[in-house]
Amino acid sequence: MCDSVEKDEAEWRSPDSALLIESESELLPTGPTYGSLRSPDEGITLSWRELSATVPVKQSHWSSLFSNQRIQVIKVLNNVSGAVRPGSLLALMGSSGAGKSTLMNALAQRTSRQLTVYGEILVNGRRADGSMAALAGYVHQDDLFVGSLTVKEHLMFMARLRMDRNTSKAERVARVNELLRELGLHKCRNTRIGIPNQDKSLSGGERKRLAFSSEIITDPQLLFCDEPTTGLDAYNARKLVRMMKEMAARGKTIVCTIHQPSSELFGMFDRLLLLAEGRVAYCGTSSGALSFFDGLGHKCPSTFNPADFYIHTLAMHPNHEISSRARIRRIADNFAVSDHAKEIEQIITQQESLLQATTDLGECEPILTNVPKKVGWLVQMWWLTWRAFVDSYRNPAIHTVRILQKTLIALVIGACYSNVELNQAGIQNTQGVLFIFITENTFPSLYGVLNIFPQELPLFLREYKNGIYRCDTYYMSKMISLIPGFIVDPVVFCSICYWMVGLRQHAYHFFMTVLTIIFTANVASSCGAMFSAIFESIPYIMLALIPFDVVLLISGGLFINLKTLSPYVGWVKYLSWFMYSNEALTITQWTGVTNITCEVAEGLSCITDGQQVIAESSFEESHLPFDFLFLSILYCVFHTLGFFGLYSRARKV
């Protein structure tokens, strides 16, 4: 842990730490490429007027379905107005349920579909559009990472996808190393992020600082932080807030919800917004809050932390709800007619006037100024695929166990079916082992990928909502990362089992068998990926997948003669990769075979050549190329449906 070796803040910000960078090229200074601002006049004034928000009251499914009553709503924000200028560090505070997170999410335009927001949100006097994600950084309270990456790899990944597409490699590296130094992460830059509370993983403080650095890598003009100090000790919390204050001093606009800050931390915020019961209790300078509350008869004792005093004054106290609501209403009503409220309205009016003046002069610029241009589709694909491969193959133990399992199963099957003969019993044995080839490479592939999207869905939704990459590039990167494993597994399995069983001893037949099983494994994995993307949890996936799986298995051509299938269900076989794979393997093994011995009693039917075996299985020799074609089509269809399932879930958030 690099926390354990950082002795004090002087070491954390020591100029000598620059000597730890690997090369001089990594010490390039940051510049306008990152969107840095040099004076408050160049920054962003964020303001909002009469902002209200409602959420529907939760109802049972049946009552909402059959009730004719209008849906009841709860008002979580009530005519909230405020403003924060460049160079300001605003603390957004209030007791639990006051509406802090709702307000910040509304300002950042990251609300859920259940939340309805009314009112105006203005950026430099202009209505904010839907591209706030490109304008602002957003530091979440909970940290989400790909644990197999190292600290530096994660930041380089973010630099590749989030920084301006015209930024050079040297500038990206310089920015990453600058953040590693500034946030005290340089000593653990090669440590895997890992999973919390596990060995060889970052501490909570390091993860917080890494999450913070991920959002400021483009040096955004506007930054939202949702309780960034939660889970940090006093020392690391002070370091983080001090860095935010330094960013604000460079002209950034920073809005930060914070829970129970110490008096020292609270003193670092120059602006304060207090919410209570969805209303503004105070919005202005931090120093002006004491005199405002004092004027209303709520004097903060000299021994009290002002932050604790405000929260206590604005809290709903149990068994005193009526008096608490009356007190909150009186404070909010007094603020609404105070000079502080008039100052907010003056700021908003001033920004609108400046916008109107520049519009009249024809000098109006878009809201999104100095915002990084997104990288192209291929760049996103490249780096997402790189991350997916690293995450998939960085733990060699898992893949070693997989190969050993395949080897063991192949040896057992090979021993059971060893040296199959070309006779009547051998026909059944051969057809049976060919179908086992299919099932043993279907089920591990199918069920082995079911957790691929549910496990990483929260991270994907966050990064997608942040505009880091597109949904199609993410899905395709996961799809590509699966392919190598489902090539290696069939090759290992067939290389052992094929020769032990004694199937046709020719390189062509072996190659075609391996190719068929590779197609089978990848089609099965695409089906599993589809269910993984559409359904939100493993229990729901299994509920839908098992019946689907059984139907396809039955229509594979081993358990039932395909010609006898009812017309009502016969079409199902065309969805079954079991059928296409079984037909391809049967054709491969039996085409050209003419010497099947007949040892049955005289008068009984006897199969003497491979053509009869193919016909008895309801297959046709000419179908071989079509089997591979339809396996390819199934692969594409399953992945296409999986993509649209994932895309639909992403759009609903």
VMD Tcl script that draws the C-alpha trace (Angstrom):
set ca {
  {0.00 0.00 0.00}
  {1.40 3.37 -0.89}
  {-0.58 4.97 1.96}
  {1.69 3.27 4.44}
  {4.82 4.84 3.03}
  {3.51 8.38 2.67}
  {4.62 10.04 5.87}
  {3.30 13.54 5.51}
  {1.86 16.01 3.08}
  {5.26 17.48 2.31}
  {6.41 14.13 0.94}
  {3.13 13.71 -0.93}
  {3.76 16.94 -2.83}
  {7.55 16.89 -2.75}
  {9.16 18.43 -5.86}
  {11.71 15.62 -5.71}
  {8.98 13.17 -6.65}
  {9.41 14.34 -10.23}
  {12.66 12.38 -10.27}
  {10.66 9.17 -10.04}
  {9.25 9.54 -13.56}
  {10.68 7.04 -15.98}
  {11.81 9.49 -18.66}
  {12.18 13.20 -19.28}
  {9.59 13.00 -22.04}
  {6.98 12.26 -19.39}
  {7.60 15.62 -17.73}
  {5.99 17.70 -20.46}
  {3.88 20.46 -18.91}
  {0.14 20.30 -19.18}
  {-1.40 22.94 -21.39}
  {-4.58 23.97 -23.08}
  {-4.86 20.48 -24.57}
  {-6.42 19.37 -21.30}
  {-8.92 22.23 -21.20}
  {-7.12 24.12 -18.45}
  {-8.34 27.60 -17.55}
  {-6.13 30.44 -16.46}
  {-8.57 33.00 -15.13}
  {-12.13 32.97 -13.73}
  {-13.33 35.03 -16.69}
  {-12.65 32.06 -18.97}
  {-14.55 29.58 -16.81}
  {-18.11 28.44 -16.33}
  {-20.82 30.03 -14.24}
  {-23.38 27.38 -13.36}
  {-26.75 28.68 -12.21}
  {-30.20 27.26 -11.72}
  {-33.56 28.93 -11.21}
  {-36.70 27.54 -9.54}
  {-35.56 23.96 -9.93}
  {-38.09 21.37 -8.78}
  {-38.02 17.59 -8.99}
  {-40.61 14.89 -8.39}
  {-40.52 11.11 -8.14}
  {-43.55 8.79 -8.31}
  {-44.71 7.08 -5.13}
  {-43.83 3.41 -5.18}
  {-46.85 1.19 -5.79}
  {-47.28 -2.54 -6.10}
  {-47.33 -3.91 -9.64}
  {-51.00 -4.92 -9.50}
  {-52.26 -1.70 -7.96}
  {-50.44 0.38 -10.59}
  {-51.79 -1.88 -13.34}
  {-55.47 -1.79 -12.42}
  {-55.84 1.50 -10.55}
  {-57.51 4.41 -12.36}
  {-56.08 6.98 -9.97}
  {-53.39 9.40 -11.10}
  {-49.87 8.44 -10.12}
  {-48.93 10.19 -6.90}
  {-45.57 11.96 -6.77}
  {-43.23 13.20 -4.06}
  {-41.57 16.58 -4.47}
  {-37.91 16.13 -3.58}
  {-36.80 19.59 -4.76}
  {-38.95 22.68 -4.33}
  {-38.10 25.84 -6.30}
  {-34.37 25.64 -5.69}
  {-32.26 28.48 -7.08}
  {-28.52 29.01 -6.85}
  {-25.34 29.93 -8.65}
  {-21.66 29.11 -8.52}
  {-18.99 31.06 -10.37}
  {-15.57 30.09 -11.75}
  {-12.97 29.88 -9.01}
  {-15.54 28.69 -6.45}
  {-15.60 25.52 -4.38}
  {-19.22 24.96 -3.35}
  {-20.18 22.65 -0.49}
  {-23.66 21.19 -0.95}
  {-24.90 20.09 2.46}
  {-28.03 18.97 4.23}
  {-29.38 16.19 6.39}
  {-30.30 12.80 4.94}
  {-33.18 13.11 2.48}
  {-32.72 16.85 2.04}
  {-32.22 16.47 -1.72}
  {-28.45 16.96 -2.05}
  {-27.75 14.10 -4.44}
  {-30.94 14.82 -6.38}
  {-29.93 18.43 -6.91}
  {-26.39 17.59 -7.98}
  {-27.57 14.85 -10.34}
  {-30.11 17.27 -11.81}
  {-27.41 19.91 -12.35}
  {-25.12 17.31 -13.94}
  {-28.06 15.98 -16.00}
  {-27.56 12.46 -14.68}
  {-31.05 11.83 -13.36}
  {-32.91 8.55 -13.60}
  {-36.01 8.15 -15.74}
  {-38.19 8.12 -12.63}
  {-37.12 11.65 -11.68}
  {-38.90 14.55 -13.39}
  {-37.06 17.88 -13.23}
  {-38.61 21.31 -13.81}
  {-36.95 24.71 -13.99}
  {-33.87 26.17 -15.63}
  {-30.25 25.05 -15.53}
  {-27.95 27.63 -17.08}
  {-24.33 27.44 -18.18}
  {-22.94 30.95 -18.65}
  {-26.51 32.20 -18.97}
  {-27.53 29.66 -21.58}
  {-29.81 26.70 -21.04}
  {-27.76 23.57 -20.52}
  {-28.26 20.99 -23.24}
  {-27.85 17.24 -23.11}
  {-24.08 17.36 -23.54}
  {-23.25 18.16 -19.91}
  {-21.31 14.88 -19.66}
  {-18.78 16.24 -22.16}
  {-18.49 19.52 -20.27}
  {-18.25 18.31 -16.69}
  {-16.46 15.66 -14.68}
  {-18.43 13.67 -12.12}
  {-16.74 11.90 -9.20}
  {-19.08 9.24 -7.84}
  {-19.29 8.22 -4.20}
  {-18.71 4.54 -4.99}
  {-15.63 3.50 -6.93}
  {-15.88 1.14 -9.91}
  {-12.82 -0.22 -11.69}
  {-11.54 -3.16 -13.70}
  {-9.56 -4.71 -10.88}
  {-7.03 -6.53 -13.07}
  {-5.54 -3.27 -14.37}
  {-2.75 -1.44 -12.60}
  {-3.15 2.17 -11.51}
  {-1.10 3.49 -14.41}
  {-2.80 1.23 -16.95}
  {-6.20 2.49 -15.83}
  {-5.15 6.12 -16.14}
  {-3.55 5.50 -19.54}
  {-6.78 3.84 -20.69}
  {-8.73 6.90 -19.53}
  {-6.21 9.23 -21.17}
  {-6.56 7.39 -24.48}
  {-10.35 7.58 -24.52}
  {-11.13 10.82 -22.67}
  {-8.47 13.29 -23.73}
  {-8.68 15.23 -26.97}
  {-8.13 13.02 -30.00}
  {-5.42 15.38 -31.27}
  {-3.37 15.02 -28.09}
  {0.02 13.42 -28.68}
  {1.15 10.27 -26.90}
  {3.83 12.22 -25.01}
  {1.25 14.68 -23.71}
  {-1.04 11.87 -22.55}
  {1.83 10.19 -20.71}
  {2.82 13.51 -19.18}
  {-0.72 14.13 -17.96}
  {-0.95 10.66 -16.42}
  {2.35 11.05 -14.60}
  {1.36 14.52 -13.42}
  {-1.78 13.07 -11.82}
  {0.18 10.19 -10.30}
  {2.45 12.72 -8.60}
  {-0.24 15.21 -7.57}
  {-2.49 12.56 -6.04}
  {0.25 10.53 -4.37}
  {-0.28 7.45 -6.53}
  {3.17 7.22 -8.11}
  {4.52 4.64 -5.67}
  {1.64 2.26 -6.38}
  {1.38 3.01 -10.10}
  {2.24 -0.61 -11.00}
  {-0.05 -2.14 -8.37}
  {-3.21 -3.82 -9.59}
  {-6.36 -2.02 -8.52}
  {-7.83 -5.32 -7.34}
  {-11.01 -5.91 -5.41}
  {-11.58 -4.06 -2.09}
  {-10.50 -5.91 1.07}
  {-8.47 -8.47 -0.89}
  {-4.71 -8.95 -0.90}
  {-2.62 -6.96 -3.36}
  {-5.29 -4.35 -3.94}
  {-5.39 -0.62 -3.41}
  {-6.54 0.80 -0.11}
  {-9.78 2.75 0.14}
  {-7.93 6.05 0.11}
  {-5.94 5.11 -2.98}
  {-9.09 4.01 -4.81}
  {-10.76 7.33 -3.99}
  {-7.81 9.27 -5.31}
  {-7.68 7.11 -8.44}
  {-11.39 7.70 -9.08}
  {-10.82 11.44 -8.64}
  {-7.86 11.43 -11.04}
  {-9.94 9.55 -13.64}
  {-12.43 12.41 -13.74}
  {-9.96 15.28 -13.82}
  {-7.69 13.73 -16.45}
  {-9.15 16.13 -19.04}
  {-8.95 19.05 -16.60}
  {-12.71 19.75 -16.91}
  {-14.04 23.26 -16.52}
  {-16.87 22.03 -14.30}
  {-16.58 19.27 -11.71}
  {-19.21 17.54 -9.58}
  {-18.08 15.44 -6.61}
  {-20.49 13.21 -4.70}
  {-19.12 12.88 -1.16}
  {-15.51 12.40 -2.30}
  {-14.16 12.26 1.27}
  {-16.42 9.41 2.42}
  {-14.27 6.51 3.57}
  {-11.08 8.59 3.75}
  {-9.13 9.32 6.89}
  {-8.68 12.95 7.94}
  {-5.26 13.23 6.31}
  {-6.31 11.97 2.88}
  {-9.60 13.88 3.03}
  {-7.68 17.09 3.66}
  {-5.34 16.37 0.74}
  {-8.23 15.74 -1.63}
  {-10.19 18.86 -0.68}
  {-7.02 20.94 -0.87}
  {-6.47 19.75 -4.42}
  {-10.05 20.69 -5.32}
  {-9.42 24.12 -3.84}
  {-6.28 24.49 -5.95}
  {-8.28 23.52 -9.03}
  {-10.89 26.14 -8.17}
  {-8.13 28.71 -7.80}
  {-7.21 27.98 -11.44}
  {-10.69 28.99 -12.56}
  {-12.60 25.72 -12.23}
  {-16.18 25.53 -11.00}
  {-16.56 22.76 -8.43}
  {-19.75 21.53 -6.75}
  {-19.29 18.99 -3.99}
  {-21.70 17.21 -1.66}
  {-20.01 16.49 1.62}
  {-21.13 14.61 4.71}
  {-20.10 15.73 8.19}
  {-16.87 17.54 7.30}
  {-14.45 18.52 10.04}
  {-14.19 22.21 10.83}
  {-10.87 22.29 8.96}
  {-12.38 20.75 5.82}
  {-15.45 22.96 6.04}
  {-13.23 26.04 6.18}
  {-11.73 25.17 2.78}
  {-15.06 25.70 0.99}
  {-15.68 29.31 0.03}
  {-19.32 28.77 -1.01}
  {-22.10 26.92 0.82}
  {-25.54 25.68 -0.19}
  {-27.75 24.22 2.53}
  {-30.82 22.16 1.65}
  {-33.65 21.14 3.96}
  {-36.81 19.32 2.95}
  {-36.03 20.04 -0.70}
  {-35.77 23.82 -0.19}
  {-32.81 26.20 -0.06}
  {-32.04 27.17 3.52}
  {-28.95 29.14 2.56}
  {-26.80 29.79 -0.50}
  {-23.87 32.14 -0.38}
  {-20.42 32.52 1.09}
  {-19.45 30.08 3.83}
  {-18.54 32.96 6.12}
  {-21.91 34.66 5.58}
  {-23.89 31.64 6.78}
  {-23.11 32.26 10.46}
  {-24.49 35.81 10.40}
  {-27.57 34.68 8.44}
  {-28.48 32.01 11.00}
  {-27.55 34.33 13.86}
  {-30.02 36.89 12.52}
  {-32.77 34.26 12.72}
  {-31.99 33.44 16.34}
  {-29.87 30.36 15.65}
  {-26.46 31.28 16.99}
  {-23.64 28.80 16.52}
  {-21.71 28.23 19.79}
  {-18.02 29.03 19.52}
  {-17.09 25.43 20.39}
  {-19.28 23.94 17.64}
  {-18.23 22.85 14.19}
  {-20.34 25.16 11.96}
  {-21.13 22.29 9.57}
  {-22.54 20.17 12.41}
  {-24.52 23.16 13.68}
  {-26.18 23.77 10.31}
  {-27.10 20.11 9.86}
  {-28.50 19.92 13.40}
  {-30.54 23.10 12.91}
  {-32.01 21.91 9.61}
  {-32.61 18.28 10.60}
  {-35.98 16.63 11.19}
  {-35.82 15.59 14.83}
  {-37.77 12.46 15.85}
  {-40.93 13.16 17.88}
  {-40.60 16.86 16.95}
  {-41.56 16.75 13.28}
  {-44.05 19.63 13.46}
  {-41.67 22.05 15.16}
  {-38.79 20.92 12.93}
  {-40.82 21.57 9.78}
  {-41.91 24.96 11.10}
  {-38.29 25.90 11.83}
  {-37.11 24.76 8.39}
  {-39.98 26.60 6.69}
  {-39.16 29.82 8.54}
  {-35.45 29.61 7.64}
  {-36.19 28.85 3.96}
  {-38.81 31.62 3.74}
  {-36.41 34.14 5.24}
  {-33.66 33.12 2.85}
  {-36.02 33.54 -0.13}
  {-36.34 37.28 0.64}
  {-32.78 37.81 1.85}
  {-29.95 39.68 0.15}
  {-28.29 36.32 -0.53}
  {-31.24 35.21 -2.67}
  {-31.25 38.56 -4.47}
  {-27.54 38.14 -5.19}
  {-28.23 34.76 -6.82}
  {-30.93 36.25 -9.03}
  {-28.59 39.10 -9.87}
  {-25.89 36.64 -10.99}
  {-28.37 34.76 -13.18}
  {-29.71 37.98 -14.70}
  {-26.18 39.25 -15.30}
  {-25.22 36.04 -17.10}
  {-28.34 36.20 -19.27}
  {-27.62 39.84 -20.10}
  {-24.03 39.05 -21.10}
  {-25.27 36.22 -23.28}
  {-27.84 38.49 -24.92}
  {-25.21 41.16 -25.54}
  {-22.80 38.75 -27.20}
  {-25.66 37.28 -29.24}
  {-26.65 40.74 -30.48}
  {-23.03 41.37 -31.50}
  {-22.87 38.04 -33.29}
  {-20.15 36.78 -30.97}
  {-22.12 34.05 -29.25}
  {-20.07 30.89 -28.75}
  {-21.36 27.42 -27.96}
  {-21.50 26.20 -24.39}
  {-18.97 23.49 -25.06}
  {-15.77 25.50 -25.30}
  {-12.36 23.89 -24.93}
  {-13.95 20.45 -24.53}
  {-11.93 17.42 -25.69}
  {-12.97 16.00 -29.05}
  {-13.91 12.35 -28.80}
  {-11.61 9.71 -30.22}
  {-12.77 7.69 -33.21}
  {-14.61 4.38 -33.32}
  {-11.50 2.33 -34.11}
  {-9.53 3.87 -31.23}
  {-12.35 3.04 -28.83}
  {-12.47 -0.51 -30.18}
  {-8.71 -0.95 -29.84}
  {-8.45 0.18 -26.23}
  {-11.64 -1.51 -25.05}
  {-10.46 -4.75 -26.62}
  {-7.07 -4.28 -24.97}
  {-8.74 -3.84 -21.58}
  {-11.02 -6.82 -22.13}
  {-8.05 -9.05 -23.05}
  {-6.05 -7.88 -20.03}
  {-9.00 -8.50 -17.73}
  {-9.71 -11.90 -19.25}
  {-6.20 -13.32 -19.38}
  {-4.31 -11.66 -16.54}
  {-5.24 -14.45 -14.13}
  {-3.46 -17.47 -15.64}
  {-4.68 -19.84 -12.91}
  {-8.23 -19.73 -14.28}
  {-7.10 -20.62 -17.79}
  {-4.76 -23.33 -16.52}
  {-7.65 -24.96 -14.67}
  {-9.80 -24.69 -17.79}
  {-7.18 -26.41 -19.95}
  {-6.63 -29.12 -17.34}
  {-10.38 -29.70 -17.15}
  {-10.62 -30.00 -20.94}
  {-7.68 -32.40 -20.96}
  {-9.14 -34.61 -18.24}
  {-12.58 -34.79 -19.89}
  {-11.00 -35.57 -23.26}
  {-8.95 -38.39 -21.72}
  {-12.02 -39.90 -20.03}
  {-14.12 -39.75 -23.20}
  {-11.24 -41.07 -25.28}
  {-10.79 -44.01 -22.91}
  {-14.52 -44.85 -23.01}
  {-14.74 -44.75 -26.81}
  {-11.22 -45.89 -27.69}
  {-10.64 -47.59 -31.04}
  {-14.17 -47.46 -32.44}
  {-14.56 -50.06 -35.18}
  {-16.33 -49.75 -38.53}
  {-19.24 -52.07 -37.77}
  {-22.89 -51.72 -36.82}
  {-22.12 -51.05 -33.15}
  {-19.37 -48.65 -34.21}
  {-21.92 -46.50 -36.05}
  {-23.81 -45.85 -32.82}
  {-20.58 -45.27 -30.90}
  {-19.25 -42.85 -33.50}
  {-22.48 -40.85 -33.64}
  {-22.59 -40.77 -29.86}
  {-19.03 -39.52 -29.43}
  {-19.50 -36.90 -32.15}
  {-22.48 -35.52 -30.26}
  {-20.42 -35.55 -27.05}
  {-17.82 -33.47 -28.92}
  {-20.59 -30.94 -29.48}
  {-22.09 -30.93 -25.98}
  {-18.73 -30.86 -24.17}
  {-17.78 -27.74 -26.10}
  {-21.24 -26.18 -25.97}
  {-22.18 -26.14 -22.31}
  {-18.90 -24.77 -20.88}
  {-18.94 -22.08 -23.57}
  {-22.61 -21.30 -23.07}
  {-22.69 -21.15 -19.28}
  {-19.15 -19.86 -18.84}
  {-20.00 -16.40 -20.22}
  {-23.30 -15.80 -18.43}
  {-21.71 -13.45 -15.91}
  {-19.78 -11.43 -18.47}
  {-22.25 -8.51 -18.52}
  {-24.02 -8.66 -15.10}
  {-20.64 -8.55 -13.37}
  {-19.40 -5.48 -15.24}
  {-22.74 -3.78 -15.95}
  {-22.46 -1.01 -13.29}
  {-19.04 0.00 -14.63}
  {-20.26 -0.09 -18.24}
  {-23.34 2.01 -17.48}
  {-21.25 4.62 -15.67}
  {-18.62 4.88 -18.39}
  {-21.24 4.86 -21.13}
  {-23.19 7.62 -19.39}
  {-19.97 9.60 -19.05}
  {-19.62 9.44 -22.82}
  {-16.27 7.63 -22.67}
  {-17.21 5.14 -25.39}
  {-20.09 3.83 -27.46}
  {-22.21 0.81 -26.62}
  {-21.33 -1.03 -29.84}
  {-17.57 -0.70 -29.31}
  {-17.91 -2.02 -25.76}
  {-20.00 -5.02 -26.82}
  {-17.74 -5.88 -29.73}
  {-14.64 -5.68 -27.54}
  {-16.14 -8.21 -25.15}
  {-17.14 -10.39 -28.10}
  {-13.61 -10.35 -29.55}
  {-12.02 -11.09 -26.17}
  {-14.00 -14.34 -25.94}
  {-12.83 -15.79 -29.26}
  {-9.25 -16.95 -28.44}
  {-10.36 -19.01 -25.45}
  {-13.02 -20.73 -27.51}
  {-10.45 -21.60 -30.14}
  {-7.86 -23.00 -27.74}
  {-10.35 -25.16 -25.80}
  {-11.69 -27.09 -28.84}
  {-8.17 -27.57 -30.23}
  {-6.96 -29.07 -26.93}
  {-10.06 -31.24 -26.58}
  {-10.05 -32.58 -30.14}
  {-6.27 -33.11 -30.27}
  {-6.57 -35.60 -27.42}
  {-9.97 -37.17 -27.88}
  {-10.08 -37.46 -31.68}
  {-7.09 -39.78 -32.01}
  {-7.93 -41.83 -28.91}
  {-11.40 -42.60 -30.22}
  {-9.96 -43.65 -33.55}
  {-11.97 -41.48 -35.89}
  {-10.86 -41.11 -39.51}
  {-7.08 -40.94 -39.58}
  {-6.62 -38.16 -42.09}
  {-5.52 -34.56 -41.56}
  {-8.48 -33.19 -43.55}
  {-11.06 -34.95 -41.40}
  {-9.29 -33.91 -38.20}
  {-9.10 -30.30 -39.37}
  {-12.79 -30.22 -40.33}
  {-13.75 -31.72 -36.96}
  {-11.72 -29.12 -35.06}
  {-13.14 -26.33 -37.23}
  {-16.70 -27.51 -36.58}
  {-16.14 -27.63 -32.83}
  {-14.55 -24.15 -32.87}
  {-17.65 -22.84 -34.64}
  {-19.84 -24.69 -32.13}
  {-18.06 -23.26 -29.08}
  {-18.21 -19.70 -30.40}
  {-21.88 -19.93 -31.38}
  {-22.68 -21.28 -27.91}
  {-20.73 -18.42 -26.31}
  {-22.61 -15.90 -28.47}
  {-25.90 -17.36 -27.22}
  {-24.69 -17.10 -23.63}
  {-23.57 -13.51 -24.24}
  {-27.02 -12.70 -25.62}
  {-28.80 -13.96 -22.50}
  {-26.18 -12.26 -20.32}
  {-26.81 -8.91 -22.00}
  {-30.61 -9.12 -22.01}
  {-31.27 -10.31 -18.45}
  {-30.03 -8.51 -15.37}
  {-29.05 -11.40 -13.10}
  {-27.98 -15.05 -13.25}
  {-31.26 -16.45 -11.78}
  {-33.31 -14.73 -14.51}
  {-30.83 -15.88 -17.15}
  {-31.08 -19.50 -16.02}
  {-34.87 -19.32 -15.89}
  {-34.98 -18.42 -19.59}
  {-31.91 -20.27 -20.86}
  {-32.52 -23.80 -19.60}
  {-35.82 -24.40 -21.50}
  {-34.30 -22.79 -24.60}
  {-31.23 -24.97 -24.28}
  {-33.21 -28.20 -23.86}
  {-35.33 -27.55 -26.96}
  {-32.24 -26.93 -29.10}
  {-30.55 -30.03 -27.68}
  {-33.51 -32.29 -28.50}
  {-33.65 -30.96 -32.06}
  {-29.96 -31.69 -32.60}
  {-30.58 -34.93 -34.48}
  {-29.38 -37.54 -31.99}
  {-32.38 -38.01 -29.71}
  {-35.06 -37.79 -32.37}
  {-35.24 -38.40 -36.10}
  {-35.52 -34.91 -37.58}
  {-37.87 -36.12 -40.33}
  {-40.46 -37.14 -37.74}
  {-40.68 -33.71 -36.08}
  {-44.15 -32.18 -36.13}
  {-44.54 -29.27 -38.59}
  {-45.52 -27.11 -35.62}
  {-42.14 -27.55 -33.94}
  {-39.98 -28.68 -36.85}
  {-38.80 -25.13 -37.49}
  {-36.96 -25.16 -34.14}
  {-34.15 -27.28 -35.61}
  {-33.12 -24.33 -37.78}
  {-32.27 -22.41 -34.58}
  {-30.21 -25.28 -33.20}
  {-26.45 -25.18 -33.60}
  {-26.54 -28.76 -32.28}
  {-28.20 -29.81 -35.54}
  {-25.81 -27.90 -37.83}
  {-22.74 -29.11 -35.93}
  {-24.01 -32.68 -35.78}
  {-24.68 -32.68 -39.51}
  {-21.23 -31.22 -40.28}
  {-19.45 -33.80 -38.12}
  {-21.53 -36.67 -39.51}
  {-20.78 -35.67 -43.10}
  {-17.08 -35.23 -42.29}
  {-16.75 -38.67 -40.70}
  {-18.92 -40.75 -43.04}
  {-18.49 -39.33 -46.52}
  {-16.54 -41.81 -48.64}
  {-16.74 -44.69 -46.13}
  {-17.67 -47.92 -47.96}
  {-16.37 -50.75 -45.76}
  {-18.75 -50.95 -42.79}
  {-18.93 -54.59 -41.75}
  {-22.26 -56.30 -41.19}
  {-22.37 -58.84 -38.36}
  {-26.13 -58.90 -37.73}
  {-28.31 -61.94 -38.35}
  {-29.35 -62.70 -41.92}
  {-32.57 -60.98 -42.94}
  {-32.05 -57.89 -40.78}
  {-31.20 -54.53 -42.34}
  {-27.55 -53.62 -42.34}
  {-25.79 -50.31 -43.01}
  {-22.74 -50.90 -45.19}
  {-21.52 -47.41 -46.18}
  {-21.31 -43.85 -44.93}
  {-23.97 -42.52 -47.30}
  {-26.55 -44.66 -45.50}
  {-25.40 -43.37 -42.10}
  {-25.81 -39.78 -43.28}
  {-29.26 -40.54 -44.73}
  {-30.41 -42.41 -41.59}
  {-29.52 -39.31 -39.56}
  {-31.76 -37.16 -41.83}
  {-28.73 -35.27 -43.13}
  {-27.50 -34.54 -46.65}
  {-23.89 -34.50 -47.82}
  {-24.40 -31.34 -49.88}
  {-25.35 -29.39 -46.74}
  {-21.81 -29.14 -45.34}
  {-21.03 -25.59 -46.55}
  {-24.51 -24.47 -45.50}
  {-23.93 -25.84 -41.99}
  {-20.96 -23.51 -41.56}
  {-22.91 -20.68 -43.15}
  {-25.85 -21.06 -40.75}
  {-23.54 -21.46 -37.76}
  {-22.00 -18.12 -38.77}
  {-25.47 -16.58 -39.14}
  {-26.51 -17.83 -35.70}
  {-23.31 -16.35 -34.25}
  {-24.10 -12.95 -35.76}
  {-27.80 -13.07 -34.84}
  {-27.16 -13.97 -31.20}
  {-24.57 -11.21 -30.83}
  {-26.80 -8.69 -32.60}
  {-29.68 -9.47 -30.25}
  {-27.27 -9.30 -27.32}
  {-26.04 -5.88 -28.42}
  {-29.57 -4.48 -28.72}
  {-30.40 -5.95 -25.31}
  {-27.42 -4.20 -23.75}
  {-28.13 -0.99 -25.63}
  {-31.75 -1.02 -24.47}
  {-30.66 -1.41 -20.84}
  {-28.13 1.40 -21.21}
  {-30.76 3.76 -22.64}
  {-33.18 3.06 -19.80}
  {-30.79 4.25 -17.09}
}
mol new
graphics top color blue
foreach p $ca { graphics top sphere $p radius 0.5 }
foreach p [lrange $ca 0 end-1] q [lrange $ca 1 end] { graphics top cylinder $p $q radius 0.2 }
display resetview
